[in-house]
Amino acid sequence: MSSEWAEEAERQARAITRDLIEVGRVRGFRVTYQKREARFALRAGTVTTYFSAHSYVTPRGMDWLQLRIDILSRVRRPQQDQQGESTPAP
């Protein structure tokens, strides 16, 4: 992927981190773009979840919105489990 695309990916990762802060995930939540692996890393305390950048490429370009939705959904899931809400079995 081009360096221009990588710069945009880093901007998007910072913006997603700001989104997490705005929804109350202040401590320990951060999204970074790992250029060498072409993936986004969601760090939540000591746990890291990866999102492959290639999974979000569409014929129209990168689907940044879907990436944000997936990351925010992943952050929300553990909170739901703690509150006793059931999550669907795979």
C-alpha positions in Angstrom: 0.0 0.0 0.0 1.2 3.5 -0.8 2.8 5.8 1.8 -0.1 8.2 1.2 -2.6 5.5 2.1 -0.5 4.6 5.2 -0.6 8.3 6.3 -4.4 8.3 5.9 -4.6 5.0 7.9 -2.6 6.6 10.7 -4.9 9.6 10.7 -7.9 7.4 10.8 -6.4 5.4 13.7 -5.9 8.6 15.7 -9.4 9.6 14.9 -10.8 6.3 16.1 -8.8 6.6 19.3 -10.5 10.1 19.8 -13.9 8.4 19.2 -13.1 5.9 21.9 -12.3 8.7 24.3 -15.5 10.5 23.4 -17.6 7.4 24.3 -15.9 7.1 27.6 -13.0 4.7 26.9 -10.3 7.0 28.3 -7.9 4.7 30.0 -5.9 2.1 28.1 -7.8 2.1 24.8 -5.8 3.1 21.7 -5.9 2.3 18.0 -2.7 2.3 16.0 -1.9 1.4 12.4 0.9 -1.1 11.9 2.2 -0.3 8.5 4.5 -3.4 8.2 1.6 -5.8 8.9 -1.0 -3.7 7.2 -3.4 -3.9 10.1 -5.0 -1.9 12.8 -4.3 -2.8 16.5 -6.9 -2.1 19.2 -5.1 -2.0 22.5 -7.4 -2.3 25.5 -5.2 -2.5 28.6 -3.1 -5.6 28.2 -5.3 -7.1 25.4 -4.7 -6.4 21.7 -7.1 -7.2 18.9 -6.1 -6.9 15.3 -8.1 -5.8 12.2 -6.5 -6.5 8.9 -6.6 -3.5 6.6 -7.1 -5.8 3.6 -10.4 -6.9 5.0 -11.8 -3.4 4.6 -10.7 -2.7 1.1 -13.7 -2.5 -1.3 -13.9 -1.7 -5.0 -14.6 1.9 -4.0 -11.6 2.1 -1.7 -11.1 1.7 2.0 -14.3 1.3 4.1 -13.3 3.4 7.1 -16.8 3.5 8.4 -17.0 -0.3 8.7 -13.6 -0.4 10.4 -14.8 2.2 13.0 -18.0 0.2 13.6 -16.1 -3.1 14.0 -13.7 -1.5 16.5 -16.3 0.3 18.5 -18.4 -3.0 18.6 -15.4 -4.9 19.8 -14.8 -2.4 22.6 -18.4 -2.5 23.6 -18.7 -6.3 23.8 -16.7 -6.9 27.0 -18.8 -4.3 28.8 -22.0 -6.1 27.8 -20.6 -9.4 29.1 -19.8 -7.7 32.5 -23.3 -6.4 32.8 -24.7 -9.9 32.5 -26.2 -9.4 29.0 -26.0 -12.5 26.9 -24.1 -12.5 23.7 -25.0 -14.8 20.8 -23.0 -18.1 20.6 -20.9 -18.4 17.4 
